[in-house]
Amino acid sequence: MNVNSILATIKEYFAPKIIGEVNDVYVKVAKIKGNDLPWHNHKNEDEFFYILEGQLLMEVEGKESFIMNQGDFYIVKKGINHRVSSNTECKIMLIENKSTSHTGEVKSKITKSIDEQLS
């Protein structure tokens, strides 16, 4: 598998694509641009963000917002409200439990089911 080839097939922002499984977690890639992702949390799961290309604004409740660059990673702990955005296209890898809902309990126009993330 080649991550760049897979990312080239993704046409929609904030639409994670599952590219693999390791035990009880999914490995996903996504493109981020704009600020459509609502504040949300994952009640019972941590979430791992790794920046493949570009810059990502990470906003985490109770912390100063910060910019993540290529090669940076951050783990959002379970139950912590967060959101991400980017002024220009950013490519990311996510590692999440299989039970993790895309936007937590918040439903929005960008929320994707696991089935949508598999296709």
N, C-alpha and C positions, 0 to 999 in steps of 0.2 A: 504494500500500500504506500501511496505517496500523499502526504498531507496537502501539499500545494495543488496536486491534481484534483483532490476531493474538494478543496476550497474553491477551485475554479468552476465547479458545478453549482455552487450555492449562489443563487440570484437574489435572495431576500435577506434583509438585515434582521437581526434578532431572531433568527430561525436556526437553532442548533441542529446539527446533524450527527447522529450517533455513528461513530466509525469503528468502535470496538467495545469489547467487554473484558473486564478483568475481575474475576470472582463476582462480587455483588455490586460492581460499579460500572458505569458507562464512561467511555472516553468519547468526547464530543468536540466538534469544531463549529465555529460560528463567525460570521462577519457582523461587526457592529458599526453603525453610523447613525448619528442623530441621538435623540434623547427620549425615545418611545418606551423604554423599559421603565415600568412603575417601581416605586419603592415596594419591596417585598422581603420576606424572609422564608427560610426553610426550617420549619419547626423542629424537625428531628435529624437534620443532615447538615454536615459541613459542605462547602462548595469550594473547589480549587480552580483558580483562574491562572492561565499562563499566556503571556502575550507572544504571539508568533511574529506579528508584524504590525507596525503603527503604534499609536498611543491611545490609551484608554483612561477616562476619568473614572476613578473608583470613589464612590460615596458610601460611607459606612456610618450608620447612626452612632453618635457619640465621639466621632473622630473627625479630624480635619480631612477634607477631600484631598486626593492625591492623584498624580498622573503616573500611570504604569507604562513602561516602554518595552520594546522587544527584549525578550529574555527574562523579564520580571515575572514573578508569580506572587499570588496572595491567596490566603485561605480565609474565607468568610465562615466564621463559626456558626453553628446551628442557632436559630432563633434571633439572629442579628439582622435588623433591617438594613438593606443595601440596594444600590442600583448602580448601573454603569452607563456610560455614554461616550461618544467620540465625535469630534467635529469632522474628521476625515475617516475613511474606511480603516478599521482595525480588525485584524484577524486573531482569534483567540482559540485556545484549547481549554476545555472544561473537563473536570473529573468529578462525577456526581454519583451518589447511590442510585440504584435503579428506581428507588421509590421517590426520588426528588422530582417535584412538580416544577416545570419551567419557571413560572412566576409565583411560586408558593401558592398561597390560598387566594391571591389576587388574580382575577381574570381580566384580561385586557385584549385589545385587538391583535396583539402580537403573541399571546399565549399559544403554545404548541403542545399537543398531546405527545406521549411517547410514540404512538403510531406515526404521527406526522414527522417526528424526529428520525424515525427509522427509514423513511422513504427518501 
